[in-house]
Amino acid sequence: MLNIALFGPPGAGKGTQSIALIKKYNLTYIATGDILRQEIAEGTLLGMEAKEIIDKGGLATDETIVQILENRILANPDSNGILFDGFPRTVVQAYILEGLLLKLNTSLMCMLSLEVPEEELIERMLERGKTSGRVDDKEDVIRFRLQEYKNKTLPVAAFYNEKKKFFPINGVGKLDDVLKRLTKVIEKNLENVWVNIVLYGSPGAGKGTQAKKLADKYNLVYISTGELLRKEIENETEMGKIAKTFMEKGDIVPDEIAIRLIEGKIKMHPAAKGFIFKGYPSSIVQAYILDGLLQRLGTSVTGMLEITSTTLQSIKRLSARAKTQSARVYDLDPEIIIHRLEVYEKKSPKVAEYFQKQNKFSSVNGEGSSEEVFQRLCLSVESLMKKVR
């Protein structure tokens, strides 16, 4: 998700620029000030609690903000991302936002701060006060709000600066010029966003062939736990010896082995812009593991694509592969083939549900030629990439 915080003092133009950014990137807009004013106008409990504070130029309580944020985010599950206007305003709120986004398996990409001299800010808001009807657009309240900003919100800049996510933007000039400065920084950050795809499907669905082609086309690093394990077995390592006993039976290898292999593969590609995981995770536990691995790197799964295949089609493909040089040891025994398919059918629904709840799951028809399936997968991959880049 493309999550942006638009920062800056009152009167810096956050609301105006937010409208343009929302339209350009198809984002959900969250402005706590606007939402609170709506709550006040409707006479809700949250609105009445916040009214007295806002009228004096103060900030609403964090308890109120948390309720508003969570409700709005959960109400827009299909969004390409979120634009936070004027939030977080304190370091405490920054931690609150980190926690909320972590819960949603995402994070803040960047904080863009509109920098405008104080005297111009006062002039802007006094002019706005002539038509806005807002009680906080009066000079004494304006100066109080600016002082509040300096005292409470500037430390937020340091919080995100340490994370290398804070970008000051010159907020003076024509609206289009300011927008160009904002989008330039956003586009630069988008170049660094990883695309991590899980290619899923039953044994014999063609995951290996398609994953390698996708990795080549979209400049992703291909990670196949199966290939990594077979290499360990071939080299007769300790991990390989343990894994062999499981793989010969068509069972899932212990998770601690897969973790070590995946971490090792990722470390080998420090300049990578994303990964394509073939057949991993294959269980709900592995789904949690993969999310944990990627979160440590400041990223997450972009999407899971399942190649659908009938049981008969899978058996035919695996039986055919058994007669080639690409045969796996578990392709040679029909009973093991059936066992692997049974394991997949038992565990796959929970894995699919895990990513469905995050709106990161989609199916691709696996029937037809390899090229036909590849073209369908490309459409799905490009759709995922548009959401994050």
C-alpha positions as CSV (number, residue, x, y, z in Angstrom):
1,M,0.0,0.0,0.0
2,L,1.1,3.6,-0.7
3,N,0.7,5.2,2.7
4,I,1.8,8.8,3.0
5,A,1.6,11.3,5.8
6,L,1.3,14.9,4.6
7,F,2.8,17.0,7.4
8,G,3.2,20.7,8.0
9,P,1.9,23.6,10.2
10,P,-1.7,24.9,10.0
11,G,-2.2,26.8,6.8
12,A,0.6,25.1,4.9
13,G,-1.8,23.9,2.2
14,K,-2.1,20.2,3.2
15,G,-5.8,20.0,2.4
16,T,-5.4,21.5,-1.1
17,Q,-2.5,19.2,-2.0
18,S,-4.2,16.2,-0.5
19,I,-7.0,16.5,-3.0
20,A,-4.5,16.3,-5.9
21,L,-2.5,13.5,-4.5
22,I,-5.7,11.4,-3.7
23,K,-6.8,11.8,-7.3
24,K,-3.4,11.0,-8.8
25,Y,-2.7,7.9,-6.7
26,N,-6.2,6.7,-5.8
27,L,-5.7,7.0,-2.0
28,T,-8.1,7.0,0.9
29,Y,-8.1,10.4,2.6
30,I,-7.9,10.7,6.3
31,A,-7.8,14.2,7.8
32,T,-8.5,14.0,11.5
33,G,-9.5,17.7,11.6
34,D,-12.1,17.3,9.0
35,I,-13.5,14.2,10.5
36,L,-13.7,15.8,13.9
37,R,-15.5,18.8,12.5
38,Q,-18.0,16.4,10.9
39,E,-18.5,14.6,14.2
40,I,-19.1,18.0,15.9
41,A,-21.6,19.1,13.2
42,E,-23.5,15.8,13.7
43,G,-23.4,16.2,17.5
44,T,-21.9,12.8,18.1
45,L,-20.3,11.9,21.4
46,L,-16.8,12.0,19.9
47,G,-17.6,15.4,18.5
48,M,-18.8,16.9,21.7
49,E,-15.8,15.6,23.6
50,A,-13.4,17.3,21.0
51,K,-15.3,20.5,20.4
52,E,-14.1,22.4,23.5
53,I,-10.5,21.5,22.8
54,I,-10.6,22.4,19.1
55,D,-12.3,25.7,19.7
56,K,-9.3,26.7,21.8
57,G,-6.8,25.6,19.1
58,G,-5.9,22.5,21.0
59,L,-5.5,18.9,19.7
60,A,-8.1,16.1,20.2
61,T,-7.2,13.3,22.5
62,D,-5.3,10.3,21.2
63,E,-8.2,8.0,22.3
64,T,-10.5,9.9,20.0
65,I,-8.0,9.9,17.1
66,V,-7.4,6.1,17.4
67,Q,-11.1,5.4,17.1
68,I,-11.5,7.6,14.0
69,L,-8.4,6.2,12.3
70,E,-9.2,2.5,12.7
71,N,-12.8,3.0,11.6
72,R,-11.8,4.9,8.5
73,I,-9.0,2.5,7.5
74,L,-11.1,-0.6,7.9
75,A,-13.9,1.0,5.9
76,N,-11.6,1.1,2.8
77,P,-10.0,-2.3,2.4
78,D,-9.6,-2.0,-1.3
79,S,-7.7,1.3,-1.3
80,N,-4.3,1.6,-3.0
81,G,-3.2,3.3,0.1
82,I,-3.9,6.1,2.6
83,L,-3.1,9.7,2.7
84,F,-2.9,11.0,6.3
85,D,-3.4,14.8,6.4
86,G,-1.9,16.4,9.5
87,F,-1.4,13.1,11.3
88,P,0.5,12.0,13.3
89,R,1.0,15.3,15.2
90,T,2.9,13.9,18.2
91,V,5.5,11.1,18.7
92,V,2.9,9.2,20.7
93,Q,0.6,9.4,17.6
94,A,3.5,8.3,15.4
95,Y,3.8,5.1,17.5
96,I,0.0,4.7,17.3
97,L,0.1,4.9,13.6
98,E,3.0,2.4,13.4
99,G,1.0,-0.1,15.4
100,L,-2.2,0.4,13.4
101,L,-0.4,-0.1,10.0
102,L,1.6,-3.0,11.3
103,K,-1.8,-4.6,12.3
104,L,-2.8,-4.2,8.6
105,N,0.5,-5.7,7.5
106,T,1.7,-2.5,5.9
107,S,3.7,0.6,6.9
108,L,4.1,4.3,6.2
109,M,6.1,4.9,3.0
110,C,7.0,8.5,3.7
111,M,6.2,11.7,5.6
112,L,6.1,14.8,3.3
113,S,6.4,18.1,5.2
114,L,5.2,21.3,3.6
115,E,7.6,24.1,4.8
116,V,6.1,27.6,4.9
117,P,7.3,30.8,6.8
118,E,5.2,31.6,9.9
119,E,4.1,35.1,8.8
120,E,2.8,33.7,5.5
121,L,0.9,31.0,7.4
122,I,-0.8,33.6,9.6
123,E,-1.7,35.7,6.5
124,R,-3.1,32.7,4.7
125,M,-5.3,31.6,7.6
126,L,-6.6,35.1,8.4
127,E,-7.6,35.3,4.7
128,R,-9.2,31.9,4.9
129,G,-11.1,33.0,8.1
130,K,-13.0,35.7,6.1
131,T,-14.9,33.0,4.3
132,S,-14.4,29.7,6.2
133,G,-16.5,30.5,9.3
134,R,-14.0,28.4,11.3
135,V,-13.6,29.7,14.9
136,D,-10.0,28.7,14.9
137,D,-9.1,31.1,12.0
138,K,-8.6,34.0,14.3
139,E,-5.1,35.5,15.0
140,D,-4.9,34.6,18.7
141,V,-6.0,31.1,18.0
142,I,-3.7,30.8,15.0
143,R,-0.7,31.8,16.9
144,F,-1.6,29.4,19.7
145,R,-2.0,26.6,17.1
146,L,1.4,27.4,15.5
147,Q,3.1,27.3,18.9
148,E,1.4,24.0,19.6
149,Y,2.8,22.7,16.3
150,K,6.3,23.8,17.3
151,N,6.1,22.3,20.7
152,K,4.4,19.0,19.9
153,T,4.7,18.1,16.3
154,L,8.3,19.0,15.3
155,P,9.6,16.0,17.3
156,V,7.6,13.8,14.9
157,A,9.9,15.0,12.1
158,A,12.9,13.7,14.0
159,F,11.0,10.4,14.6
160,Y,10.6,9.8,10.9
161,N,13.9,11.3,9.9
162,E,15.6,8.6,11.9
163,K,13.7,6.1,9.8
164,K,14.8,8.0,6.6
165,K,11.1,8.6,5.8
166,F,10.9,12.4,6.4
167,F,11.1,14.7,3.4
168,P,10.8,18.5,3.8
169,I,9.0,20.2,0.8
170,N,9.0,23.8,-0.1
171,G,5.4,24.8,0.3
172,V,5.7,28.3,-1.1
173,G,4.6,29.1,-4.7
174,K,2.0,28.1,-7.2
175,L,-0.1,25.0,-6.3
176,D,1.0,23.1,-9.3
177,D,4.7,23.8,-8.5
178,V,4.2,22.5,-4.9
179,L,2.4,19.4,-6.3
180,K,5.3,18.7,-8.6
181,R,7.7,18.8,-5.7
182,L,5.6,16.4,-3.7
183,T,5.1,13.9,-6.6
184,K,8.8,13.9,-7.4
185,V,9.6,12.7,-3.9
186,I,6.7,10.1,-4.0
187,E,7.9,8.7,-7.3
188,K,11.4,8.4,-6.0
189,N,10.2,6.5,-3.0
190,L,8.0,4.2,-5.1
191,E,11.1,3.1,-7.0
192,N,12.4,1.6,-3.8
193,V,9.2,-0.2,-2.9
194,W,9.6,-4.0,-3.1
195,V,7.2,-6.2,-5.0
196,N,6.9,-9.6,-3.2
197,I,4.8,-12.2,-4.9
198,V,3.8,-15.6,-3.7
199,L,3.1,-18.0,-6.6
200,Y,0.9,-20.7,-5.3
201,G,-0.8,-23.8,-6.6
202,S,-1.0,-27.6,-6.3
203,P,1.9,-29.9,-7.2
204,G,2.1,-30.0,-11.0
205,A,0.4,-26.6,-11.5
206,G,3.5,-25.2,-13.2
207,K,4.6,-22.9,-10.5
208,G,8.4,-23.3,-11.1
209,T,8.2,-22.6,-14.9
210,Q,6.0,-19.6,-14.4
211,A,7.8,-18.2,-11.4
212,K,11.1,-18.1,-13.2
213,K,9.6,-16.4,-16.3
214,L,7.9,-13.8,-14.0
215,A,11.1,-13.2,-12.1
216,D,13.0,-12.5,-15.4
217,K,10.3,-10.3,-16.8
218,Y,9.8,-8.1,-13.7
219,N,13.4,-8.2,-12.3
220,L,12.5,-10.1,-9.2
221,V,14.6,-12.6,-7.3
222,Y,13.3,-16.1,-7.6
223,I,13.1,-18.1,-4.4
224,S,12.1,-21.8,-4.5
225,T,12.5,-23.6,-1.2
226,G,12.2,-26.9,-3.2
227,E,15.3,-26.0,-5.3
228,L,17.2,-24.7,-2.2
229,L,16.4,-28.0,-0.4
230,R,17.4,-30.2,-3.3
231,K,20.8,-28.3,-3.5
232,E,21.3,-29.0,0.2
233,I,20.5,-32.7,-0.3
234,E,22.8,-32.9,-3.3
235,N,25.6,-31.3,-1.2
236,E,24.9,-33.7,1.6
237,T,24.7,-31.0,4.2
238,E,23.2,-31.5,7.6
239,M,20.1,-29.6,6.6
240,G,19.9,-31.6,3.4
241,K,20.0,-34.9,5.3
242,I,17.2,-33.9,7.5
243,A,15.1,-32.5,4.6
244,K,15.6,-35.6,2.5
245,T,13.6,-37.9,4.8
246,F,10.6,-35.5,4.6
247,M,10.8,-34.8,0.9
248,E,11.0,-38.4,-0.1
249,K,7.6,-38.9,1.6
250,G,6.1,-35.8,0.0
251,D,5.8,-34.1,3.4
252,I,6.6,-30.5,4.3
253,V,10.1,-29.9,5.6
254,P,10.5,-28.5,9.1
255,D,10.0,-24.7,9.2
256,E,13.4,-23.9,10.8
257,I,15.2,-25.3,7.8
258,A,13.1,-23.3,5.3
259,I,13.6,-20.1,7.3
260,R,17.4,-20.5,7.2
261,L,17.4,-21.1,3.5
262,I,15.1,-18.2,2.7
263,E,17.0,-15.8,4.9
264,G,20.3,-16.9,3.3
265,K,18.8,-16.4,-0.2
266,I,17.5,-12.9,0.6
267,K,20.9,-11.8,2.1
268,M,22.5,-12.8,-1.2
269,H,20.5,-10.1,-3.0
270,P,20.9,-6.8,-1.0
271,A,20.0,-4.7,-4.1
272,A,16.8,-6.6,-4.9
273,K,13.6,-4.8,-5.6
274,G,11.4,-7.7,-4.7
275,F,11.1,-11.5,-4.7
276,I,8.9,-14.2,-6.1
277,F,8.3,-17.1,-3.8
278,K,7.4,-20.3,-5.5
279,G,5.2,-22.6,-3.4
280,Y,6.1,-20.9,-0.1
281,P,4.3,-20.5,2.2
282,S,2.5,-23.8,2.0
283,S,0.9,-23.7,5.4
284,I,-0.7,-21.1,7.7
285,V,2.3,-21.2,10.0
286,Q,4.6,-20.5,7.0
287,A,2.4,-17.6,6.1
288,Y,3.1,-16.0,9.4
289,I,6.8,-16.8,9.1
290,L,7.1,-15.2,5.7
291,D,5.3,-12.1,6.9
292,G,7.7,-11.9,9.9
293,L,10.8,-12.3,7.6
294,L,9.6,-9.6,5.3
295,Q,8.6,-7.2,8.1
296,R,12.1,-7.3,9.5
297,L,13.2,-6.0,6.1
298,G,10.6,-3.2,6.1
299,T,8.4,-4.8,3.5
300,S,5.6,-7.3,3.1
301,V,3.9,-9.7,0.7
302,T,2.4,-7.7,-2.2
303,G,0.1,-10.5,-3.3
304,M,-0.5,-14.2,-3.6
305,L,-1.4,-15.6,-7.1
306,E,-2.8,-19.1,-7.1
307,I,-2.5,-21.1,-10.4
308,T,-5.6,-23.2,-10.4
309,S,-5.3,-26.8,-11.6
310,T,-7.6,-29.9,-11.5
311,T,-6.3,-33.0,-9.7
312,L,-6.3,-35.0,-12.9
313,Q,-4.3,-32.3,-14.7
314,S,-1.7,-32.2,-11.8
315,I,-1.3,-36.0,-11.8
316,K,-0.8,-36.0,-15.6
317,R,1.8,-33.3,-15.4
318,L,3.7,-34.9,-12.6
319,S,3.6,-38.3,-14.2
320,A,4.9,-36.8,-17.4
321,R,7.7,-35.0,-15.6
322,A,8.7,-38.3,-14.0
323,K,9.8,-39.5,-17.4
324,T,12.2,-36.5,-18.0
325,Q,15.5,-35.4,-16.6
326,S,13.7,-32.9,-14.4
327,A,12.0,-35.6,-12.4
328,R,11.9,-35.3,-8.7
329,V,12.3,-38.3,-6.4
330,Y,8.7,-37.8,-5.3
331,D,7.4,-37.9,-8.9
332,L,8.3,-41.5,-9.4
333,D,5.7,-43.0,-7.0
334,P,2.0,-42.5,-7.7
335,E,1.2,-42.9,-4.0
336,I,3.5,-40.0,-3.1
337,I,2.0,-37.8,-5.8
338,I,-1.5,-38.5,-4.4
339,H,-0.2,-37.8,-0.8
340,R,1.3,-34.5,-1.9
341,L,-2.0,-33.4,-3.5
342,E,-3.9,-34.4,-0.4
343,V,-1.5,-32.3,1.8
344,Y,-2.0,-29.4,-0.5
345,E,-5.8,-29.7,-0.5
346,K,-5.8,-29.9,3.3
347,K,-3.5,-26.9,4.0
348,S,-4.1,-24.6,1.0
349,P,-7.5,-23.2,2.1
350,K,-6.1,-21.7,5.3
351,V,-3.2,-20.1,3.4
352,A,-5.5,-18.7,0.8
353,E,-7.9,-17.4,3.5
354,Y,-4.9,-15.7,5.3
355,F,-4.1,-13.6,2.3
356,Q,-7.8,-13.1,1.3
357,K,-8.3,-11.3,4.6
358,Q,-5.6,-8.9,3.6
359,N,-7.0,-8.5,0.1
360,K,-3.9,-9.9,-1.3
361,F,-5.2,-13.1,-2.9
362,S,-6.3,-13.9,-6.5
363,S,-6.6,-17.0,-8.7
364,V,-5.3,-17.4,-12.2
365,N,-6.6,-20.1,-14.5
366,G,-3.9,-22.7,-15.0
367,E,-5.5,-24.4,-18.1
368,G,-4.1,-24.0,-21.5
369,S,-0.5,-23.6,-22.9
370,S,2.3,-22.4,-20.7
371,E,2.3,-19.1,-22.6
372,E,-1.4,-18.5,-22.1
373,V,-1.0,-19.1,-18.4
374,F,2.0,-16.8,-18.3
375,Q,0.0,-13.9,-20.0
376,R,-2.7,-14.3,-17.4
377,L,-0.2,-14.1,-14.6
378,C,1.5,-11.0,-16.1
379,L,-1.8,-9.2,-16.0
380,S,-2.2,-10.1,-12.3
381,V,1.3,-9.1,-11.5
382,E,1.0,-5.8,-13.2
383,S,-2.2,-5.1,-11.4
384,L,-0.4,-5.7,-8.1
385,M,2.5,-3.5,-9.1
386,K,0.2,-0.6,-9.8
387,K,-1.1,-0.8,-6.2
388,V,2.4,-0.4,-4.7
389,R,4.2,1.6,-7.4
